[in-house]
Amino acid sequence: MTFLETVRLQHNKVALALHKVREGSGRPILLLHGLGEDATRVAATGPAWAGPVWALDRSEEHTSELQSPCNLVCRLLLEKK
């Protein structure tokens, strides 16, 4: 899946990537995914929605190897300090 646009966001020590999946008119929708998944899988099965569709990732998730949910939770907890 190729995203139309990616906006990099920073929240404290957490880097996020906001991907524009599909253009549309009307209200936008934000797709979220579970731990260990990435936006490409969620976006590929996106909803029948008339408005723009966006998906959110930790910035490295969509380009790195699939990480276990346990590792991601540990990393998030460590980054909060």
PyMOL commands that set and color helices and strands:
alter all, ss='L'
color gray80, all
select helices_A, chain A and resi 39-44+69-79
alter helices_A, ss='H'
color red, helices_A
select strands_A, chain A and resi 5-11+14-22+29-31+53-58
alter strands_A, ss='S'
color yellow, strands_A
deselect
rebuild
show_as cartoon
